[in-house]
Amino acid sequence: MIQVLLGILVLSFLVLLHELGHFIAAKLVKIPVLKFSIGFGKPIISKKIGETEYQIAPILFGGFVQMEGDEPGKTTADGFNSRPIWQRAFVAVSGPLVNLVTAFIFLVIMYLHGVPNATYLDHTNIGFITPHSAADGYLQAGDSVISINGEVVSNWQDLDLALKDLSSSHAILFVRNGKKDSVTFKISIPDPNKIDEFDHGLLPLLPAVIGSIGPDSPAKNAGLVEGDTIISISGLPIVSWYDISPSIEKLCTPESNSVTMIIKNGTEKSVVVSPKFTPLETPKKKWGKKESENDSLPKGRYIAGIGPRTEQYIRKLPFSDSIEKSVDTWKKYFFMIFDVFGKLFSGEVQVGHLSGPISIIMISGTAAQAGIAALLNFMALISVNLGVLNLMPLVITDGGILALLLVEFIIRKPVPEKVHQVLASTFTALFLLLFIFISFYDVIRIPMFMTP
């Protein structure tokens, strides 16, 4: 519930900024603003100052601005529709522009405030590749990625973002054993209701240093201590932390669950550890499905009871670097939208992969709980989306108003009211169908956001 409430507040704030842009622009060109509302519904608080009634309503999902004479076909002496084209265009474009500008401001504040970074994410060294994943067979543990699709990647965040842009294939330039090489592999896009499984298979080089040990765990009983570095397990070399669990699973059986770890903490020594088999919850058998031989086998993992050491620091950038980094991030977010639209038309991306209001609210709530840096970053991303989408010429958006104003400028007279109504009704119907379709997949994905 807290996650949902925080998400609604975050999204409402961003929509309110959009409406504030329209409000300020209308005031600047002296178009009478009848109402400026925070929220929707019957006002809780209302006060009229000059010509404008300012109100707060109970449904805090953004707000709205009501200008005099802003309805299609309605003209008043001093209202919106009677104003010069440039004034109406200025008011229409101001909402999206505020979203785009505030997105940049959010990013600058984020980089100045500082972004939490784990030291092992400051490079692009590969520590492990998930078996049968997209990258399996193309890259190896120990490889260091230089660029993806011609764009230089300097840390793991850049790498992860580049590989999750919904492209179907990626050209990777990397270094292996001191020599440069390149490879191209495809990433299949998952079913919309399994979008959380979208994974390139690469994991960073997290050192195999023990950071925590469970009480009364096999590792504790064997004498392992925090700070021990695991070099090998029963002869299998350990390159990164992600090698430990697969190695233990490979070596342990019901008949013999002991492994020999070579560890280093100043000096090397050998330690025998007996990981404990921990059963996993057995999924319920589907009605009518015949049980296979594998279904009767016990499902579980062998657990040693250790956790990795992840050193973190807050990376604060000076003002000039914050501006430069914010420009780069803002540009990525801006063009990412057009990339997705292009792939929608080409069929590489399905509509069901898009996030609707429910997913955005849930992710916003998660970001709000994750800290100021995560929240500012997500607010910047959504603000850019709001700005660009509202500039699309869809009649019911600000971009649609701008398109109609362009037509009016060309033909030297307003677009006929009937034409405007037909276009508005058509695009509203299409938008509602798209909204319902995306929301359907949003509902399916709700369990992804639920934390135990």
NORPESUL-V881143 format. One record per run of one state. SS is the DSSP state (a for helix, b for strand, c for the rest). FROM is the first residue (numbers start at 1). LEN is the number of residues. If there is no record, write none. Layout:
SS & FROM & LEN
SS & FROM & LEN
//
This chain:
c & 1 & 1
a & 2 & 27
c & 29 & 4
b & 33 & 17
c & 50 & 2
b & 52 & 16
c & 68 & 12
a & 80 & 3
c & 83 & 2
a & 85 & 29
c & 114 & 1
b & 115 & 4
a & 119 & 3
c & 122 & 3
b & 125 & 5
c & 130 & 6
b & 136 & 1
c & 137 & 2
b & 139 & 1
c & 140 & 4
b & 144 & 5
c & 149 & 2
b & 151 & 2
c & 153 & 3
a & 156 & 8
c & 164 & 5
b & 169 & 8
c & 177 & 2
b & 179 & 8
c & 187 & 5
a & 192 & 6
c & 198 & 4
b & 202 & 3
c & 205 & 4
b & 209 & 5
c & 214 & 4
a & 218 & 5
c & 223 & 6
b & 229 & 5
c & 234 & 2
b & 236 & 2
c & 238 & 4
a & 242 & 10
c & 252 & 6
b & 258 & 7
c & 265 & 3
b & 268 & 7
c & 275 & 1
b & 276 & 4
c & 280 & 14
a & 294 & 3
c & 297 & 3
b & 300 & 4
c & 304 & 2
b & 306 & 3
c & 309 & 3
b & 312 & 4
c & 316 & 3
a & 319 & 28
c & 347 & 4
a & 351 & 3
c & 354 & 3
a & 357 & 14
c & 371 & 1
a & 372 & 19
c & 391 & 7
a & 398 & 14
c & 412 & 5
a & 417 & 33
c & 450 & 3
//
